[in-house]
Amino acid sequence: MTNSFAEILRQLRAIIQTMSAGKMMVLFLLVITTVAGLVMFVSWSGRPDFMPLYANLAPEDAGEVVAMLKERKIEYRLSHDGGTIQIPRERIYEVRLELAAQGMPRGGMGFEVFDNAKLGQTEFVQNINYQRALQGELSRTINGLSEVESSRVHIVMPERSLFVEDEEPASASIILKLRHGKYLNEAQVQGIV
């Protein structure tokens, strides 16, 4: 084994000594490029793949989520505007479940959804964003009640009809999680309805 390795080295030296300066430079650059590529590959493959945990968070919600991630020593990245939080891909679902169990994030997307509206959006996308904005604003309003820990609002908006008498009203489903030992009074229930 030692003899064959020594023989290979001797042959390589002989080949290199017969090479011109231009070929030596090409060989040198090829070796450097290969080594740099291997170093980059090893460093890149060792890093976790980050995915968005939440996007477009309100600053208060982003602060709460980041505090929880720091507390649990979970690596994260924050976008330049602070509204998007990314964590390693393999922890996404576990962390989302933990946050949901704690009632986070509290706020929903309201009419801020239109702050980043793109030109050329289809009417369908605009209608979906409008519905999401309404749901978020209603959820925020309901969350303002001291008895409510969190709420979720789902709105069903019927298709518009050409005839007024055929139009159906919109309907909503609201899920409330009340604080421990708290109840809503009749006026609050009617206000939500």
C-alpha positions in Angstrom: 0.0 0.0 0.0 2.8 2.4 1.0 4.7 1.5 -2.2 1.7 2.1 -4.5 1.0 5.5 -2.8 4.6 6.5 -3.2 4.5 5.4 -6.8 1.4 7.5 -7.4 3.0 10.6 -5.9 6.2 10.1 -8.0 4.0 9.9 -11.2 2.1 13.0 -10.2 5.4 14.9 -9.7 6.6 13.8 -13.1 3.4 14.9 -14.8 3.4 18.3 -13.0 7.1 18.9 -13.9 6.3 18.4 -17.6 3.3 20.9 -17.6 3.6 24.4 -19.0 2.9 27.4 -16.8 -0.6 27.9 -18.3 -1.6 24.3 -17.6 -0.2 24.7 -14.1 -2.4 27.7 -13.5 -5.5 25.9 -14.8 -4.7 22.9 -12.5 -4.2 25.2 -9.6 -7.5 27.1 -10.2 -9.3 23.8 -10.6 -8.0 22.5 -7.3 -8.8 25.8 -5.5 -12.3 25.8 -7.0 -13.0 22.2 -6.0 -11.8 22.8 -2.4 -13.9 26.0 -2.1 -16.9 24.1 -3.5 -16.5 21.3 -1.0 -16.1 23.7 1.9 -19.3 25.6 0.8 -21.3 22.4 0.4 -20.3 21.1 3.8 -21.1 24.4 5.5 -24.4 24.8 3.6 -25.5 21.2 4.3 -24.8 21.6 8.0 -27.2 24.5 8.4 -30.9 24.0 9.2 -33.4 24.8 6.5 -35.5 27.7 7.7 -39.2 28.1 6.9 -41.7 30.9 7.9 -43.4 30.1 11.2 -45.7 33.1 10.8 -45.8 36.0 8.4 -47.3 39.5 8.7 -47.5 39.4 12.5 -48.4 42.5 14.5 -45.4 43.8 16.5 -47.0 42.7 19.8 -47.5 39.1 18.5 -44.0 38.9 17.0 -42.6 40.0 20.3 -44.5 37.3 22.2 -43.5 34.6 19.7 -39.8 35.6 19.8 -39.8 35.6 23.6 -41.2 32.1 23.6 -38.6 31.0 21.0 -35.8 32.5 23.1 -37.1 30.9 26.2 -37.1 27.4 24.6 -33.7 28.1 22.9 -35.1 27.6 19.4 -33.0 29.2 16.6 -35.0 31.8 14.6 -34.6 34.5 12.0 -36.6 37.7 11.9 -37.4 39.6 8.7 -36.3 43.2 8.3 -39.8 44.5 9.1 -40.1 42.1 12.1 -43.3 40.6 10.9 -42.0 37.3 9.6 -40.4 34.8 11.9 -38.5 31.8 10.4 -37.4 28.7 12.3 -35.8 25.3 11.3 -38.1 23.3 9.1 -38.2 20.2 11.3 -39.6 22.2 14.3 -42.4 24.2 12.4 -45.4 22.0 13.4 -44.3 21.3 16.9 -43.8 25.1 17.6 -47.0 26.1 16.0 -48.9 23.6 18.2 -47.1 24.9 21.3 -48.0 28.5 20.4 -51.6 27.6 19.6 -51.9 26.0 23.0 -50.8 29.3 24.6 -53.2 31.3 22.4 -50.5 32.9 20.3 -50.5 34.8 18.0 -53.4 36.7 19.4 -54.1 39.2 16.7 -55.3 38.3 13.2 -54.6 40.0 10.0 -57.0 42.8 9.6 -57.2 45.4 6.9 -53.4 45.6 6.9 -53.6 42.8 4.4 -54.2 45.6 1.8 -51.0 47.4 2.8 -49.0 45.0 0.6 -51.5 44.7 -2.2 -49.9 44.0 -5.6 -51.0 45.6 -8.8 -52.9 43.3 -11.1 -54.5 41.2 -8.4 -57.5 39.3 -9.7 -61.0 40.1 -8.3 -61.0 36.6 -6.7 -57.8 37.4 -4.7 -59.1 40.8 -3.7 -62.4 39.2 -2.5 -60.4 36.6 -0.5 -58.2 39.3 1.1 -61.3 41.4 1.9 -62.9 38.4 3.6 -59.6 37.7 5.5 -59.5 41.3 6.6 -63.1 41.3 7.9 -62.4 38.0 9.8 -59.3 39.4 11.3 -60.9 42.7 12.3 -63.9 40.9 13.9 -61.6 38.6 15.7 -59.5 41.5 17.1 -62.7 43.3 18.3 -64.0 40.2 20.0 -60.5 39.6 21.6 -60.8 43.0 23.1 -63.4 41.7 25.6 -61.6 41.0 28.9 -63.4 37.6 29.2 -62.1 36.3 25.8 -58.7 34.7 25.6 -58.9 34.1 21.9 -61.4 33.9 19.1 -61.6 32.7 15.5 -64.1 34.1 13.0 -65.1 32.4 9.7 -67.3 34.4 7.3 -69.3 32.9 4.5 -70.0 35.5 1.9 -72.6 34.4 -0.7 -72.1 35.1 -4.4 -73.7 38.3 -5.6 -77.0 37.9 -7.4 -78.3 40.0 -10.2 -81.7 40.1 -8.4 -82.0 41.8 -5.0 -84.7 39.4 -3.8 -82.4 36.4 -4.5 -79.5 37.8 -2.5 -78.6 35.9 0.7 -77.1 37.5 3.7 -73.6 36.7 4.8 -73.1 34.4 7.8 -70.4 33.8 10.3 -69.1 31.1 12.6 -67.3 32.3 15.7 -65.2 30.1 18.0 -64.4 31.6 21.4 -62.0 30.5 24.0 -62.9 32.2 27.3 -60.5 32.9 30.1 -60.6 30.4 33.0 -63.7 31.0 35.1 -65.1 33.9 32.9 -68.4 34.0 31.1 -70.1 36.4 28.7 -73.2 38.2 29.7 -76.3 38.4 27.5 -75.4 41.9 26.1 -71.9 40.7 25.1 -73.3 37.7 23.4 -75.8 39.9 21.5 -73.0 42.2 20.6 -71.0 39.4 19.0 -74.1 38.0 17.2 
